[in-house]
Amino acid sequence: MTETTDRPGGADTFDGGCTCRAVRFRLVSAPMFVHCCHCRWCQRETGASFALNAMIEADRVLLLQGETEAVHTPSASGKGQRIVRCVRCRIALWSHYAGAGTRVSFVRVGTLDEPDRLPPDIHIFTASKQPWVLLPPETPAVPEYYDRDAHWPADSLRRREALLAAAPKAT
């Protein structure tokens, strides 16, 4: 997990927002884990080479201003996802996938004011990554998905377990 203690006055908080600046939000802790997904679905959905998402408990994402709308979209799993967007500029801010429902937010790292503070903890679905994307050798990379127990820090695994045990699954 990436250390975030270099930020004065809020080492584990991260502010972000949409392009038109109508929406502002804050992550009130470090995320559990950061994925860089290279699957074709994420490439199509983002119009880019990959999606960079910070997984965090949804109650740790505070909407500071503005209005958002959750848009149900298809997903590779067939279960769909809800992408939370600014109602004005339509920028994707975070998603909720069917597996954890609304309890976990997958925050788009690029919407953060300081996205460089959250580099990926792992590169996933690298079997379908663009061939010109070069991955750093010090960051784990897997051809498809990964074994969470093998890659997540112990504290993040505890956070996830507590979160999933605390409430019934919601989609």
C-alpha positions, -999 to +999 in steps of 0.1 A: +000+000+000+013+034-009+024+056+020+007+090+022+023+106+052+040+133+031+010+156+030+009+183+057-023+187+077-041+156+065-017+128+055-045+103+047-071+126+031-074+132-006-096+159-022-109+156-057-136+168-081-150+169-116-138+189-145-163+218-142-155+220-104-192+218-095-185+186-075-159+184-048-153+153-026-128+141+000-115+107+008-111+107+046-085+079+047-061+062+025-078+037+002-076-001+008-059-008-025-053+008-059-059-011-091-046-003-125-069-023-148-058-030-183-089-050-194-105-042-227-137-033-209-120-005-189-102+006-220-135+010-239-153+026-209-126+052-202-114+058-237-079+053-224-053+026-220-064+016-185-085+026-155-069+036-122-092+031-093-087+035-055-109+011-036-122+027-004-152+022+020-180+043+005-187+060+039-151+074+037-160+093+005-175+126+015-194+147-010-184+183-001-204+201-028-223+196-059-247+170-072-240+136-085-260+109-104-254+072-103-257+058-138-262+020-142-239+007-170-230-028-182-199-045-170-178-075-182-192-096-153-228-091-166-239-077-133-233-041-142-219-012-122-231+022-110-209+050-122-212+082-101-210+112-123-212+150-120-247+160-133-232+190-151-200+178-169-208+140-166-172+131-155-170+097-139-159+102-102-163+067-087-181+034-093-199+007-073-195-028-086-220-056-079-196-076-058-196-052-028-225-030-039-226+005-026-203-003+004-171+001-016-163+030-039-138+026-068-126+062-070-111+074-103-076+084-092-074+109-120-102+130-104-081+136-073-063+170-069-030+151-064-034+118-083+003+112-081-001+104-044-019+071-053+001+051-077-011+016-084-006-012-059-011-037-087-016-039-125-044-063-135-056-078-167-022-072-182-028-099-208-049-073-227-029-042-219-018-020-248+016-033-260+032+001-258+023+005-221+055-003-201+049-015-165+073-007-137+091-039-125+086-029-088+048-030-090+030-064-091+013-073-124-010-102-132-024-114-165-060-114-152-074-109-117-054-117-086-055-134-052-065-106-028-049-125+002-016-126-016-014-089-026-034-068-002-018-055+031-031-071+062-048-039+074-067-035+041-079-071+043-092-064+078-109-033+067-126-052+038-137-080+061-152-056+086-170-037+058-185-068+042-195-083+075-212-051+087-240-048+063-261-069+039-249-069+002-264-040-017-262-034-055 
